[in-house]
Amino acid sequence: MSSYQRRLLAAAATAACAALFAETAPAAADSAGFLSVLEPRHTSWTSQELLAAGHTACSMINRGTPASVVTDHLDREMGFGVALAFDIVSAAVIHLGC
């Protein structure tokens, strides 16, 4: 699978995940829950960097940006890579209330 195909697949999966959890998102941010999902698997980034990316994702989603575009932004503009960008967007929707 090419890099482009992986990006498209990740973007589509992110959008589907975000749509599934959009109505069940908690009212308040759960930073600890957000980090508990990401930190065990993504040890190269600090908790501050992960939280900042999560808040960026929420800000973009709350402005109406599709989850696939947010994932691509975190990958290309912030350097997180597709897998981590997908995980950040998914965890942000579930735990940070966006």
N, C-alpha and C positions, 0 to 999 in steps of 0.2 A: 504494500500500500504506500503510495507516494505521500510526501509531506502535505501536499495540497489536499489530498483525499482525507488524510487524518484530520486536518483543520476543519474541513467541511463536516465530517462526521462528528467531531467534538462540538462544533457550533450547533449542529442540529440537535445533538443530545442535550446540550446546555439549554437550548431554547425549550425543549420538551420538559426538562426537569424544572426549569423556572416556571413554566406554565402550570405544572402539576402542583407546585408548592405555593404559588402566588396567593391563593385564597387561604392557606393555612399558616402563613407566616406569623410568627409571634409579634405582639404589639411592641415589645421592648427588645432592644438589642441584647444578645447573649454572647458577649465576647469570649467568655470561657468555652462555651459550646463550639463556637466558630473555630477557635484555636485547637480544641481537642480533636477536631476532625482533621485539621491540616498538619499540625506539628509532628505527629508520629511518622508521617509519610514524607514530609517535605522539610528536611532538616537543614537545608542550605540557606534558609531565609529566617530572619528574626521574627519574633512575634509582632513587633512593631511594623515591620514591612508587610507581613501578612494582613494585619488589621487595617493598615492604610490601603492596601489593595482591595480588601473587602468593603471598606467605606467608599472607595472610588467606584467599585462595582455597583453598590447600592445607589450612589448618587446618579450614575448613568441610567440604571434601571428605572429609578424614580422619575427621571426626566423623559422616560418613554423609549430609551434605547433598547433595541432587542438584545436578549441575552447572548446571541451569537456574535453580535458586534462588540459587546462588552468583553467576551472571551477573546476575541481577536485583538482588541485594544490591549488587554493585559498581556497577551502573548507578544505582540509586535512592538508596542510602545513602551511597555514596562519590563519586558524581558523575562517573564515568568515561564514561558513555554506553554504549549497547548494543554498538556495534562494538568499542570498546576493551575493554569488560568480557568479551566473547566471546574476544577475542585473549588477554587476560590468563589466563582460565581454561584455554584450550587450551594456551598456552605453559607454564603452571604444571604441568599434568598431564604434559606431555612433558619439561620441563627441570628442574622442582623436585622431582620424585619424589613427588608426591601421588597 
